[in-house]
Amino acid sequence: MLEIRPMTHADLDQVLAIEIDLFPIDTWSEELFLGELAEVSISRDVSVAVLDSQIVGYASFRYVGKQGDVNTVAVAKDQQGKGIGTSLMDWLESQAALRNVREIFLEVRSDNDAAMKLYASRGYERIDIRRNYYGNTIDANIMRKRVANV
């Protein structure tokens, strides 16, 4: 059974292994993840997806006032297509609601069709493009979702 729980320092080895495998060119460093964890409950919420005692994905959400940013959402290659990304986005959007966020923004690689489809299916709309953001002529699609909190 899949569990979404807060990320801890003890999770970093498994998280970094997934990060390096998925993003060999623009990998987040251990220091960057430590920085995310240092901001938990101040301006960040960071989670891991755990299946059979193994971390299979992770997500980080940054919030300031009524706006939030998806810093990262990642699922291990051998676990993609199983709904884990959807579960992480469910968690992330629930955190947005708890923080009274009204708009969620994210950047997604223009060559990541699966992620763009997932975000579009959840109501995210492309509002801009950052040319060559990831280098090697790979653009970033800027997407936004307006959230109606109760």
GIKA-V267208 format. One record per run of one state. SS is the DSSP state (helix for helix, strand for strand, loop for the rest). FROM is the first residue (numbers start at 1). TO is the last residue. If there is no record, write none. Layout:
BEGIN
ss	from	to
SS	FROM	TO
SS	FROM	TO
END
This chain:
BEGIN
ss	from	to
loop	1	2
strand	3	6
loop	7	8
helix	9	22
loop	23	29
helix	30	38
loop	39	39
strand	40	40
loop	41	43
strand	44	51
loop	52	53
strand	54	64
loop	65	66
strand	67	75
loop	76	76
helix	77	79
loop	80	83
helix	84	98
loop	99	102
strand	103	109
loop	110	112
helix	113	121
loop	122	124
strand	125	130
loop	131	139
strand	140	146
loop	147	150
END
